């Protein structure tokens, strides 16, 4: 009886731990994806400003 | 001179993650690049307003006008002409500086992005491509 209790407790613990780690991993990857989008939009803004200045400077 | 400048701006609210990154100094470079661009644009707009004021002034006399290049030789109010000359010089210097600062920020930002996202595609104008573009235009 105590053995069954311990194994089910361990099962529940590792299940919860796996769910937590997976969720953390998903959030981290989501955050990284958002950062990538911001990096692209920042690059686009800088290039667009450079292009504006280049057209005046000719 | 009819001009339309880029309205695309760097959104610093979304770039707060840079402060906690390996290169927080990048935020400062981006800020300087954006402000230099704004300053140059403001000066060019001011210079254009002065030019309009000069040509609207009744004392302005156009002596020569080349329609193919748009070059004008004119005389008029000395005060407006002096202001225009100063605005021209300041706008040119601000434009040169903004271009230099923009290039530095782009290179710095690209190096950071390449380090953070080595396998992802990034926007980059290679020097060769830029030189080729200038040569063809």
N, CA and C atoms of all chains as a GROMACS GRO file, in nm:
protein
  585
    1UNK      N    1   0.082  -0.123   0.000
    1UNK     CA    2   0.000   0.000   0.000
    1UNK      C    3   0.085   0.127   0.000
    2UNK      N    4   0.184   0.140   0.094
    2UNK     CA    5   0.268   0.262   0.089
    2UNK      C    6   0.348   0.272  -0.040
    3UNK      N    7   0.387   0.153  -0.094
    3UNK     CA    8   0.465   0.151  -0.219
    3UNK      C    9   0.382   0.210  -0.334
    4UNK      N   10   0.254   0.170  -0.338
    4UNK     CA   11   0.163   0.221  -0.444
    4UNK      C   12   0.143   0.373  -0.428
    5UNK      N   13   0.132   0.410  -0.302
    5UNK     CA   14   0.113   0.552  -0.273
    5UNK      C   15   0.234   0.636  -0.320
    6UNK      N   16   0.353   0.582  -0.289
    6UNK     CA   17   0.477   0.653  -0.326
    6UNK      C   18   0.491   0.659  -0.478
    7UNK      N   19   0.460   0.547  -0.544
    7UNK     CA   20   0.476   0.546  -0.691
    7UNK      C   21   0.376   0.641  -0.758
    8UNK      N   22   0.253   0.641  -0.704
    8UNK     CA   23   0.156   0.735  -0.766
    8UNK      C   24   0.193   0.880  -0.737
    9UNK      N   25   0.250   0.902  -0.618
    9UNK     CA   26   0.294   1.036  -0.583
    9UNK      C   27   0.410   1.080  -0.674
   10UNK      N   28   0.503   0.987  -0.695
   10UNK     CA   29   0.617   1.015  -0.782
   10UNK      C   30   0.569   1.039  -0.925
   11UNK      N   31   0.472   0.957  -0.968
   11UNK     CA   32   0.417   0.974  -1.103
   11UNK      C   33   0.354   1.111  -1.120
   12UNK      N   34   0.276   1.150  -1.019
   12UNK     CA   35   0.210   1.281  -1.026
   12UNK      C   36   0.313   1.393  -1.026
   13UNK      N   37   0.418   1.375  -0.942
   13UNK     CA   38   0.522   1.478  -0.931
   13UNK      C   39   0.596   1.496  -1.065
   14UNK      N   40   0.639   1.381  -1.122
   14UNK     CA   41   0.715   1.390  -1.246
   14UNK      C   42   0.627   1.437  -1.363
   15UNK      N   43   0.501   1.400  -1.358
   15UNK     CA   44   0.406   1.447  -1.460
   15UNK      C   45   0.392   1.598  -1.455
   16UNK      N   46   0.376   1.648  -1.331
   16UNK     CA   47   0.361   1.794  -1.312
   16UNK      C   48   0.490   1.866  -1.352
   17UNK      N   49   0.604   1.803  -1.316
   17UNK     CA   50   0.733   1.863  -1.349
   17UNK      C   51   0.753   1.871  -1.501
   18UNK      N   52   0.715   1.760  -1.568
   18UNK     CA   53   0.728   1.758  -1.714
   18UNK      C   54   0.639   1.865  -1.777
   19UNK      N   55   0.515   1.877  -1.725
   19UNK     CA   56   0.422   1.977  -1.778
   19UNK      C   57   0.477   2.118  -1.757
   20UNK      N   58   0.534   2.138  -1.637
   20UNK     CA   59   0.591   2.270  -1.605
   20UNK      C   60   0.708   2.303  -1.698
   21UNK      N   61   0.797   2.204  -1.717
   21UNK     CA   62   0.914   2.227  -1.802
   21UNK      C   63   0.874   2.252  -1.948
   22UNK      N   64   0.776   2.175  -1.992
   22UNK     CA   65   0.728   2.194  -2.131
   22UNK      C   66   0.667   2.332  -2.151
   23UNK      N   67   0.589   2.375  -2.051
   23UNK     CA   68   0.526   2.507  -2.058
   23UNK      C   69   0.633   2.617  -2.056
   24UNK      N   70   0.735   2.598  -1.971
   24UNK     CA   71   0.844   2.697  -1.963
   24UNK      C   72   0.919   2.704  -2.096
   25UNK      N   73   0.940   2.586  -2.155
   25UNK     CA   74   1.010   2.580  -2.283
   25UNK      C   75   0.929   2.649  -2.393
   26UNK      N   76   0.796   2.625  -2.390
   26UNK     CA   77   0.707   2.686  -2.490
   26UNK      C   78   0.708   2.839  -2.476
   27UNK      N   79   0.703   2.885  -2.350
   27UNK     CA   80   0.704   3.030  -2.326
   27UNK      C   81   0.834   3.093  -2.371
   28UNK      N   82   0.945   3.023  -2.343
   28UNK     CA   83   1.076   3.076  -2.381
   28UNK      C   84   1.086   3.085  -2.533
   29UNK      N   85   1.038   2.982  -2.600
   29UNK     CA   86   1.047   2.983  -2.747
   29UNK      C   87   0.955   3.091  -2.805
   30UNK      N   88   0.839   3.111  -2.741
   30UNK     CA   89   0.746   3.216  -2.785
   30UNK      C   90   0.809   3.355  -2.767
   31UNK      N   91   0.877   3.371  -2.654
   31UNK     CA   92   0.943   3.499  -2.624
   31UNK      C   93   1.056   3.525  -2.724
   32UNK      N   94   1.132   3.422  -2.756
   32UNK     CA   95   1.242   3.432  -2.852
   32UNK      C   96   1.187   3.469  -2.991
   33UNK      N   97   1.073   3.413  -3.025
   33UNK     CA   98   1.010   3.441  -3.154
   33UNK      C   99   0.967   3.588  -3.163
   34UNK      N  100   0.912   3.638  -3.050
   34UNK     CA  101   0.872   3.780  -3.046
   34UNK      C  102   0.994   3.870  -3.060
   35UNK      N  103   1.103   3.831  -2.993
   35UNK     CA  104   1.227   3.910  -3.002
   35UNK      C  105   1.280   3.911  -3.145
   36UNK      N  106   1.268   3.799  -3.211
   36UNK     CA  107   1.312   3.790  -3.351
   36UNK      C  108   1.231   3.885  -3.440
   37UNK      N  109   1.099   3.888  -3.416
   37UNK     CA  110   1.011   3.979  -3.493
   37UNK      C  111   1.050   4.125  -3.469
   38UNK      N  112   1.078   4.159  -3.342
   38UNK     CA  113   1.117   4.297  -3.309
   38UNK      C  114   1.251   4.332  -3.374
   39UNK      N  115   1.341   4.236  -3.376
   39UNK     CA  116   1.472   4.258  -3.439
   39UNK      C  117   1.454   4.287  -3.588
   40UNK      N  118   1.368   4.210  -3.653
   40UNK     CA  119   1.344   4.234  -3.797
   40UNK      C  120   1.280   4.370  -3.821
   41UNK      N  121   1.183   4.407  -3.737
   41UNK     CA  122   1.116   4.537  -3.759
   41UNK      C  123   1.213   4.652  -3.729
   42UNK      N  124   1.302   4.635  -3.632
   42UNK     CA  125   1.402   4.739  -3.603
   42UNK      C  126   1.499   4.753  -3.720
   43UNK      N  127   1.541   4.639  -3.773
   43UNK     CA  128   1.631   4.644  -3.890
   43UNK      C  129   1.562   4.714  -4.008
   44UNK      N  130   1.434   4.683  -4.027
   44UNK     CA  131   1.359   4.744  -4.137
   44UNK      C  132   1.350   4.895  -4.119
   45UNK      N  133   1.328   4.940  -3.995
   45UNK     CA  134   1.317   5.084  -3.968
   45UNK      C  135   1.451   5.153  -3.996
   46UNK      N  136   1.561   5.092  -3.950
   46UNK     CA  137   1.693   5.152  -3.972
   46UNK      C  138   1.727   5.157  -4.121
   47UNK      N  139   1.694   5.051  -4.192
   47UNK     CA  140   1.722   5.048  -4.336
   47UNK      C  141   1.637   5.150  -4.411
   48UNK      N  142   1.513   5.164  -4.368
   48UNK     CA  143   1.424   5.259  -4.433
   48UNK      C  144   1.473   5.403  -4.410
   49UNK      N  145   1.520   5.432  -4.289
   49UNK     CA  146   1.575   5.565  -4.260
   49UNK      C  147   1.701   5.589  -4.343
   50UNK      N  148   1.786   5.487  -4.352
   50UNK     CA  149   1.910   5.500  -4.431
   50UNK      C  150   1.877   5.525  -4.578
   51UNK      N  151   1.776   5.456  -4.626
   51UNK     CA  152   1.734   5.471  -4.766
   51UNK      C  153   1.682   5.612  -4.794
   52UNK      N  154   1.606   5.667  -4.699
   52UNK     CA  155   1.555   5.805  -4.711
   52UNK      C  156   1.670   5.902  -4.724
   53UNK      N  157   1.770   5.883  -4.638
   53UNK     CA  158   1.883   5.978  -4.636
   53UNK      C  159   1.968   5.964  -4.762
   54UNK      N  160   1.979   5.841  -4.810
   54UNK     CA  161   2.058   5.817  -4.931
   54UNK      C  162   1.995   5.888  -5.050
   55UNK      N  163   1.862   5.888  -5.056
   55UNK     CA  164   1.794   5.950  -5.170
   55UNK      C  165   1.809   6.102  -5.168
   56UNK      N  166   1.828   6.161  -5.050
   56UNK     CA  167   1.845   6.307  -5.041
   56UNK      C  168   1.989   6.343  -5.074
   57UNK      N  169   2.081   6.259  -5.028
   57UNK     CA  170   2.224   6.292  -5.035
   57UNK      C  171   2.280   6.286  -5.176
   58UNK      N  172   2.209   6.220  -5.269
   58UNK     CA  173   2.263   6.203  -5.406
   58UNK      C  174   2.289   6.337  -5.473
   59UNK      N  175   1.202   7.185  -5.294
   59UNK     CA  176   1.241   7.045  -5.301
   59UNK      C  177   1.130   6.959  -5.239
   60UNK      N  178   1.076   6.866  -5.317
   60UNK     CA  179   0.970   6.781  -5.264
   60UNK      C  180   1.033   6.653  -5.209
   61UNK      N  181   1.012   6.632  -5.082
   61UNK     CA  182   1.073   6.516  -5.017
   61UNK      C  183   0.974   6.445  -4.928
   62UNK      N  184   0.991   6.316  -4.918
   62UNK     CA  185   0.911   6.242  -4.822
   62UNK      C  186   1.006   6.148  -4.746
   63UNK      N  187   1.012   6.167  -4.618
   63UNK     CA  188   1.104   6.088  -4.537
   63UNK      C  189   1.036   5.964  -4.482
   64UNK      N  190   1.118   5.868  -4.447
   64UNK     CA  191   1.066   5.744  -4.389
   64UNK      C  192   0.992   5.774  -4.258
   65UNK      N  193   0.877   5.712  -4.242
   65UNK     CA  194   0.803   5.731  -4.117
   65UNK      C  195   0.818   5.610  -4.025
   66UNK      N  196   0.899   5.515  -4.071
   66UNK     CA  197   0.922   5.396  -3.988
   66UNK      C  198   1.016   5.432  -3.874
   67UNK      N  199   0.973   5.402  -3.752
   67UNK     CA  200   1.055   5.435  -3.636
   67UNK      C  201   1.085   5.309  -3.554
   68UNK      N  202   1.196   5.316  -3.483
   68UNK     CA  203   1.232   5.204  -3.395
   68UNK      C  204   1.140   5.209  -3.273
   69UNK      N  205   1.075   5.097  -3.241
   69UNK     CA  206   0.984   5.092  -3.126
   69UNK      C  207   1.061   5.048  -3.001
   70UNK      N  208   1.102   5.146  -2.921
   70UNK     CA  209   1.186   5.115  -2.805
   70UNK      C  210   1.111   5.040  -2.695
   71UNK      N  211   0.978   5.051  -2.694
   71UNK     CA  212   0.900   4.979  -2.591
   71UNK      C  213   0.915   4.828  -2.607
   72UNK      N  214   0.933   4.786  -2.734
   72UNK     CA  215   0.945   4.642  -2.760
   72UNK      C  216   1.090   4.593  -2.750
   73UNK      N  217   1.182   4.689  -2.735
   73UNK     CA  218   1.323   4.651  -2.733
   73UNK      C  219   1.381   4.647  -2.590
   74UNK      N  220   1.292   4.645  -2.492
   74UNK     CA  221   1.341   4.648  -2.353
   74UNK      C  222   1.425   4.525  -2.319
   75UNK      N  223   1.402   4.416  -2.391
   75UNK     CA  224   1.481   4.295  -2.363
   75UNK      C  225   1.631   4.317  -2.388
   76UNK      N  226   1.664   4.419  -2.467
   76UNK     CA  227   1.805   4.446  -2.495
   76UNK      C  228   1.881   4.490  -2.369
   77UNK      N  229   1.808   4.554  -2.278
   77UNK     CA  230   1.871   4.603  -2.155
   77UNK      C  231   1.926   4.487  -2.072
   78UNK      N  232   1.861   4.371  -2.081
   78UNK     CA  233   1.905   4.255  -2.003
   78UNK      C  234   1.991   4.160  -2.087
   79UNK      N  235   2.022   4.203  -2.209
   79UNK     CA  236   2.099   4.115  -2.298
   79UNK      C  237   2.250   4.130  -2.275
   80UNK      N  238   2.327   4.062  -2.358
   80UNK     CA  239   2.473   4.068  -2.343
   80UNK      C  240   2.529   4.202  -2.392
   81UNK      N  241   2.446   4.280  -2.465
   81UNK     CA  242   2.494   4.406  -2.522
   81UNK      C  243   2.394   4.520  -2.500
   82UNK      N  244   2.379   4.564  -2.374
   82UNK     CA  245   2.279   4.670  -2.347
   82UNK      C  246   2.313   4.804  -2.411
   83UNK      N  247   2.441   4.823  -2.446
   83UNK     CA  248   2.485   4.949  -2.506
   83UNK      C  249   2.418   4.972  -2.643
   84UNK      N  250   2.372   4.863  -2.700
   84UNK     CA  251   2.304   4.870  -2.831
   84UNK      C  252   2.182   4.962  -2.828
   85UNK      N  253   2.113   4.964  -2.715
   85UNK     CA  254   1.995   5.052  -2.700
   85UNK      C  255   2.034   5.198  -2.722
   86UNK      N  256   2.148   5.235  -2.667
   86UNK     CA  257   2.197   5.372  -2.680
   86UNK      C  258   2.231   5.403  -2.826
   87UNK      N  259   2.294   5.309  -2.893
   87UNK     CA  260   2.329   5.328  -3.035
   87UNK      C  261   2.203   5.348  -3.120
   88UNK      N  262   2.100   5.270  -3.090
   88UNK     CA  263   1.974   5.281  -3.166
   88UNK      C  264   1.907   5.415  -3.139
   89UNK      N  265   1.910   5.457  -3.013
   89UNK     CA  266   1.850   5.585  -2.974
   89UNK      C  267   1.921   5.702  -3.045
   90UNK      N  268   2.054   5.695  -3.046
   90UNK     CA  269   2.133   5.801  -3.110
   90UNK      C  270   2.104   5.803  -3.261
   91UNK      N  271   2.095   5.685  -3.322
   91UNK     CA  272   2.067   5.678  -3.467
   91UNK      C  273   1.931   5.738  -3.498
   92UNK      N  274   1.831   5.701  -3.417
   92UNK     CA  275   1.695   5.754  -3.443
   92UNK      C  276   1.687   5.905  -3.423
   93UNK      N  277   1.750   5.954  -3.315
   93UNK     CA  278   1.746   6.098  -3.288
   93UNK      C  279   1.824   6.177  -3.393
   94UNK      N  280   1.936   6.120  -3.440
   94UNK     CA  281   2.014   6.188  -3.545
   94UNK      C  282   1.931   6.198  -3.673
   95UNK      N  283   1.856   6.092  -3.703
   95UNK     CA  284   1.770   6.094  -3.822
   95UNK      C  285   1.661   6.201  -3.807
   96UNK      N  286   1.596   6.202  -3.691
   96UNK     CA  287   1.490   6.303  -3.666
   96UNK      C  288   1.545   6.445  -3.677
   97UNK      N  289   1.663   6.466  -3.620
   97UNK     CA  290   1.725   6.598  -3.621
   97UNK      C  291   1.755   6.642  -3.764
   98UNK      N  292   1.811   6.550  -3.844
   98UNK     CA  293   1.843   6.582  -3.984
   98UNK      C  294   1.714   6.614  -4.061
   99UNK      N  295   1.610   6.535  -4.040
   99UNK     CA  296   1.482   6.558  -4.109
   99UNK      C  297   1.424   6.694  -4.069
  100UNK      N  298   1.428   6.726  -3.940
  100UNK     CA  299   1.376   6.855  -3.892
  100UNK      C  300   1.452   6.971  -3.956
  101UNK      N  301   1.585   6.958  -3.962
  101UNK     CA  302   1.666   7.065  -4.021
  101UNK      C  303   1.638   7.082  -4.170
  102UNK      N  304   1.621   6.970  -4.241
  102UNK     CA  305   1.592   6.978  -4.385
  102UNK      C  306   1.456   7.043  -4.408
  103UNK      N  307   1.360   7.009  -4.322
  103UNK     CA  308   1.227   7.071  -4.336
  103UNK      C  309   1.232   7.220  -4.306
  104UNK      N  310   1.313   7.258  -4.206
  104UNK     CA  311   1.330   7.398  -4.172
  104UNK      C  312   1.396   7.474  -4.287
  105UNK      N  313   1.498   7.411  -4.346
  105UNK     CA  314   1.570   7.470  -4.460
  105UNK      C  315   1.474   7.489  -4.578
  106UNK      N  316   1.385   7.393  -4.600
  106UNK     CA  317   1.288   7.404  -4.709
  106UNK      C  318   1.187   7.518  -4.685
  107UNK      N  319   1.150   7.536  -4.557
  107UNK     CA  320   1.058   7.646  -4.523
  107UNK      C  321   1.125   7.781  -4.550
  108UNK      N  322   1.255   7.789  -4.513
  108UNK     CA  323   1.329   7.913  -4.537
  108UNK      C  324   1.338   7.943  -4.687
  109UNK      N  325   1.358   7.836  -4.764
  109UNK     CA  326   1.368   7.851  -4.909
  109UNK      C  327   1.236   7.904  -4.966
  110UNK      N  328   1.124   7.850  -4.917
  110UNK     CA  329   0.992   7.898  -4.960
  110UNK      C  330   0.974   8.045  -4.924
  111UNK      N  331   1.019   8.078  -4.801
  111UNK     CA  332   1.007   8.216  -4.752
  111UNK      C  333   1.088   8.310  -4.842
  112UNK      N  334   1.207   8.264  -4.881
  112UNK     CA  335   1.294   8.344  -4.967
  112UNK      C  336   1.227   8.371  -5.102
  113UNK      N  337   1.169   8.267  -5.161
  113UNK     CA  338   1.107   8.285  -5.294
  113UNK      C  339   0.974   8.360  -5.288
  114UNK      N  340   0.909   8.357  -5.171
  114UNK     CA  341   0.784   8.433  -5.155
  114UNK      C  342   0.810   8.580  -5.126
  115UNK      N  343   0.934   8.611  -5.086
  115UNK     CA  344   0.967   8.748  -5.049
  115UNK      C  345   0.966   8.839  -5.173
  116UNK      N  346   0.900   8.956  -5.163
  116UNK     CA  347   0.892   9.044  -5.281
  116UNK      C  348   1.028   9.099  -5.327
  117UNK      N  349   1.126   9.101  -5.234
  117UNK     CA  350   1.259   9.154  -5.271
  117UNK      C  351   1.343   9.051  -5.348
  118UNK      N  352   1.296   8.928  -5.354
  118UNK     CA  353   1.373   8.823  -5.422
  118UNK      C  354   1.365   8.839  -5.574
  119UNK      N  355   1.483   8.835  -5.633
  119UNK     CA  356   1.489   8.850  -5.779
  119UNK      C  357   1.563   8.729  -5.837
  120UNK      N  358   1.492   8.652  -5.920
  120UNK     CA  359   1.554   8.533  -5.980
  120UNK      C  360   1.632   8.577  -6.104
  121UNK      N  361   1.762   8.548  -6.104
  121UNK     CA  362   1.847   8.591  -6.215
  121UNK      C  363   1.866   8.481  -6.318
  122UNK      N  364   1.879   8.360  -6.270
  122UNK     CA  365   1.898   8.246  -6.360
  122UNK      C  366   1.824   8.126  -6.305
  123UNK      N  367   1.764   8.048  -6.393
  123UNK     CA  368   1.697   7.925  -6.348
  123UNK      C  369   1.719   7.815  -6.451
  124UNK      N  370   1.779   7.705  -6.405
  124UNK     CA  371   1.803   7.592  -6.494
  124UNK      C  372   1.696   7.486  -6.463
  125UNK      N  373   1.602   7.470  -6.555
  125UNK     CA  374   1.489   7.380  -6.528
  125UNK      C  375   1.531   7.232  -6.524
  126UNK      N  376   1.644   7.200  -6.592
  126UNK     CA  377   1.685   7.058  -6.593
  126UNK      C  378   1.747   7.016  -6.459
  127UNK      N  379   1.824   7.105  -6.398
  127UNK     CA  380   1.887   7.069  -6.269
  127UNK      C  381   1.814   7.129  -6.149
  128UNK      N  382   1.734   7.231  -6.175
  128UNK     CA  383   1.663   7.298  -6.066
  128UNK      C  384   1.749   7.404  -5.998
  129UNK      N  385   1.868   7.429  -6.052
  129UNK     CA  386   1.958   7.528  -5.991
  129UNK      C  387   1.908   7.670  -6.016
  130UNK      N  388   1.919   7.752  -5.912
  130UNK     CA  389   1.868   7.889  -5.920
  130UNK      C  390   1.978   7.986  -5.874
  131UNK      N  391   1.990   8.098  -5.948
  131UNK     CA  392   2.077   8.207  -5.900
  131UNK      C  393   1.985   8.324  -5.874
  132UNK      N  394   1.984   8.369  -5.751
  132UNK     CA  395   1.889   8.475  -5.716
  132UNK      C  396   1.950   8.571  -5.615
  133UNK      N  397   1.895   8.690  -5.608
  133UNK     CA  398   1.938   8.784  -5.505
  133UNK      C  399   1.814   8.824  -5.426
  134UNK      N  400   1.837   8.871  -5.303
  134UNK     CA  401   1.722   8.908  -5.221
  134UNK      C  402   1.764   8.954  -5.083
  135UNK      N  403   1.674   8.941  -4.990
  135UNK     CA  404   1.697   8.986  -4.853
  135UNK      C  405   1.818   8.914  -4.791
  136UNK      N  406   1.916   8.993  -4.747
  136UNK     CA  407   2.042   8.936  -4.695
  136UNK      C  408   2.019   8.849  -4.571
  137UNK      N  409   1.926   8.892  -4.488
  137UNK     CA  410   1.900   8.820  -4.363
  137UNK      C  411   1.848   8.678  -4.394
  138UNK      N  412   1.752   8.670  -4.486
  138UNK     CA  413   1.698   8.538  -4.521
  138UNK      C  414   1.805   8.453  -4.589
  139UNK      N  415   1.885   8.520  -4.674
  139UNK     CA  416   1.990   8.445  -4.745
  139UNK      C  417   2.095   8.390  -4.648
  140UNK      N  418   2.131   8.470  -4.548
  140UNK     CA  419   2.228   8.423  -4.448
  140UNK      C  420   2.170   8.305  -4.369
  141UNK      N  421   2.044   8.320  -4.327
  141UNK     CA  422   1.979   8.211  -4.253
  141UNK      C  423   1.973   8.084  -4.338
  142UNK      N  424   1.946   8.104  -4.467
  142UNK     CA  425   1.935   7.990  -4.558
  142UNK      C  426   2.069   7.919  -4.572
  143UNK      N  427   2.175   7.999  -4.585
  143UNK     CA  428   2.310   7.941  -4.599
  143UNK      C  429   2.345   7.861  -4.473
  144UNK      N  430   2.314   7.919  -4.357
  144UNK     CA  431   2.346   7.850  -4.231
  144UNK      C  432   2.263   7.721  -4.218
  145UNK      N  433   2.136   7.732  -4.257
  145UNK     CA  434   2.049   7.613  -4.249
  145UNK      C  435   2.096   7.504  -4.345
  146UNK      N  436   2.142   7.547  -4.462
  146UNK     CA  437   2.195   7.451  -4.561
  146UNK      C  438   2.313   7.375  -4.505
  147UNK      N  439   2.408   7.452  -4.448
  147UNK     CA  440   2.529   7.389  -4.393
  147UNK      C  441   2.493   7.294  -4.278
  148UNK      N  442   2.406   7.342  -4.189
  148UNK     CA  443   2.368   7.260  -4.073
  148UNK      C  444   2.295   7.133  -4.117
  149UNK      N  445   2.206   7.148  -4.217
  149UNK     CA  446   2.130   7.031  -4.266
  149UNK      C  447   2.224   6.929  -4.329
  150UNK      N  448   2.322   6.979  -4.405
  150UNK     CA  449   2.416   6.888  -4.471
  150UNK      C  450   2.498   6.813  -4.368
  151UNK      N  451   2.547   6.886  -4.267
  151UNK     CA  452   2.628   6.822  -4.161
  151UNK      C  453   2.543   6.719  -4.084
  152UNK      N  454   2.420   6.757  -4.052
  152UNK     CA  455   2.331   6.667  -3.976
  152UNK      C  456   2.301   6.542  -4.057
  153UNK      N  457   2.284   6.559  -4.187
  153UNK     CA  458   2.256   6.444  -4.274
  153UNK      C  459   2.375   6.349  -4.280
  154UNK      N  460   2.496   6.406  -4.295
  154UNK     CA  461   2.618   6.324  -4.299
  154UNK      C  462   2.633   6.247  -4.168
  155UNK      N  463   2.612   6.319  -4.056
  155UNK     CA  464   2.626   6.256  -3.925
  155UNK      C  465   2.521   6.145  -3.906
  156UNK      N  466   2.396   6.174  -3.946
  156UNK     CA  467   2.289   6.075  -3.930
  156UNK      C  468   2.319   5.950  -4.011
  157UNK      N  469   2.376   5.967  -4.130
  157UNK     CA  470   2.410   5.852  -4.213
  157UNK      C  471   2.519   5.767  -4.147
  158UNK      N  472   2.618   5.837  -4.091
  158UNK     CA  473   2.729   5.766  -4.026
  158UNK      C  474   2.679   5.689  -3.903
  159UNK      N  475   2.597   5.754  -3.823
  159UNK     CA  476   2.546   5.694  -3.701
  159UNK      C  477   2.451   5.577  -3.733
  160UNK      N  478   2.372   5.596  -3.839
  160UNK     CA  479   2.278   5.490  -3.881
  160UNK      C  480   2.356   5.365  -3.924
  161UNK      N  481   2.464   5.385  -3.998
  161UNK     CA  482   2.545   5.273  -4.046
  161UNK      C  483   2.606   5.198  -3.928
  162UNK      N  484   2.656   5.276  -3.831
  162UNK     CA  485   2.716   5.215  -3.712
  162UNK      C  486   2.612   5.133  -3.635
  163UNK      N  487   2.494   5.192  -3.615
  163UNK     CA  488   2.388   5.122  -3.541
  163UNK      C  489   2.344   4.996  -3.615
  164UNK      N  490   2.332   5.005  -3.748
  164UNK     CA  491   2.290   4.888  -3.827
  164UNK      C  492   2.391   4.775  -3.815
  165UNK      N  493   2.520   4.809  -3.827
  165UNK     CA  494   2.625   4.706  -3.818
  165UNK      C  495   2.628   4.643  -3.679
  166UNK      N  496   2.618   4.729  -3.578
  166UNK     CA  497   2.620   4.682  -3.439
  166UNK      C  498   2.498   4.591  -3.413
  167UNK      N  499   2.382   4.636  -3.459
  167UNK     CA  500   2.258   4.561  -3.436
  167UNK      C  501   2.261   4.427  -3.511
  168UNK      N  502   2.316   4.430  -3.633
  168UNK     CA  503   2.324   4.308  -3.712
  168UNK      C  504   2.414   4.205  -3.642
  169UNK      N  505   2.529   4.253  -3.590
  169UNK     CA  506   2.623   4.163  -3.521
  169UNK      C  507   2.556   4.100  -3.399
  170UNK      N  508   2.479   4.180  -3.326
  170UNK     CA  509   2.408   4.129  -3.208
  170UNK      C  510   2.303   4.026  -3.249
  171UNK      N  511   2.224   4.062  -3.351
  171UNK     CA  512   2.115   3.972  -3.396
  171UNK      C  513   2.171   3.840  -3.449
  172UNK      N  514   2.284   3.849  -3.518
  172UNK     CA  515   2.346   3.729  -3.575
  172UNK      C  516   2.392   3.636  -3.463
  173UNK      N  517   2.438   3.698  -3.353
  173UNK     CA  518   2.485   3.619  -3.239
  173UNK      C  519   2.366   3.553  -3.167
  174UNK      N  520   2.257   3.630  -3.154
  174UNK     CA  521   2.139   3.578  -3.082
  174UNK      C  522   2.058   3.479  -3.166
  175UNK      N  523   2.054   3.503  -3.295
  175UNK     CA  524   1.977   3.416  -3.385
  175UNK      C  525   2.066   3.370  -3.502
  176UNK      N  526   2.162   3.282  -3.472
  176UNK     CA  527   2.258   3.245  -3.576
  176UNK      C  528   2.198   3.170  -3.694
  177UNK      N  529   2.086   3.102  -3.669
  177UNK     CA  530   2.028   3.021  -3.779
  177UNK      C  531   1.912   3.090  -3.850
  178UNK      N  532   1.875   3.210  -3.804
  178UNK     CA  533   1.760   3.278  -3.865
  178UNK      C  534   1.807   3.380  -3.969
  179UNK      N  535   1.713   3.409  -4.061
  179UNK     CA  536   1.746   3.507  -4.165
  179UNK      C  537   1.730   3.649  -4.110
  180UNK      N  538   1.822   3.736  -4.148
  180UNK     CA  539   1.818   3.875  -4.101
  180UNK      C  540   1.830   3.969  -4.220
  181UNK      N  541   1.787   4.092  -4.198
  181UNK     CA  542   1.798   4.191  -4.306
  181UNK      C  543   1.937   4.253  -4.303
  182UNK      N  544   2.000   4.255  -4.417
  182UNK     CA  545   2.132   4.316  -4.422
  182UNK      C  546   2.164   4.358  -4.565
  183UNK      N  547   2.211   4.481  -4.577
  183UNK     CA  548   2.253   4.528  -4.709
  183UNK      C  549   2.405   4.521  -4.712
  184UNK      N  550   2.456   4.430  -4.794
  184UNK     CA  551   2.601   4.415  -4.802
  184UNK      C  552   2.663   4.538  -4.866
  185UNK      N  553   2.784   4.568  -4.826
  185UNK     CA  554   2.855   4.685  -4.880
  185UNK      C  555   2.860   4.680  -5.034
  186UNK      N  556   2.882   4.561  -5.085
  186UNK     CA  557   2.893   4.545  -5.230
  186UNK      C  558   2.760   4.581  -5.298
  187UNK      N  559   2.653   4.533  -5.238
  187UNK     CA  560   2.520   4.559  -5.295
  187UNK      C  561   2.492   4.709  -5.291
  188UNK      N  562   2.532   4.771  -5.180
  188UNK     CA  563   2.508   4.915  -5.164
  188UNK      C  564   2.590   4.994  -5.268
  189UNK      N  565   2.716   4.954  -5.285
  189UNK     CA  566   2.802   5.022  -5.381
  189UNK      C  567   2.749   5.003  -5.524
  190UNK      N  568   2.703   4.881  -5.553
  190UNK     CA  569   2.648   4.853  -5.686
  190UNK      C  570   2.523   4.937  -5.711
  191UNK      N  571   2.440   4.951  -5.607
  191UNK     CA  572   2.318   5.031  -5.618
  191UNK      C  573   2.351   5.177  -5.647
  192UNK      N  574   2.455   5.227  -5.579
  192UNK     CA  575   2.496   5.366  -5.599
  192UNK      C  576   2.552   5.387  -5.739
  193UNK      N  577   2.627   5.286  -5.787
  193UNK     CA  578   2.689   5.298  -5.919
  193UNK      C  579   2.585   5.298  -6.031
  194UNK      N  580   2.479   5.220  -6.014
  194UNK     CA  581   2.377   5.212  -6.120
  194UNK      C  582   2.284   5.332  -6.120
  195UNK      N  583   2.270   5.399  -6.005
  195UNK     CA  584   2.176   5.512  -6.000
  195UNK      C  585   2.245   5.643  -6.035
   0.00000   0.00000   0.00000
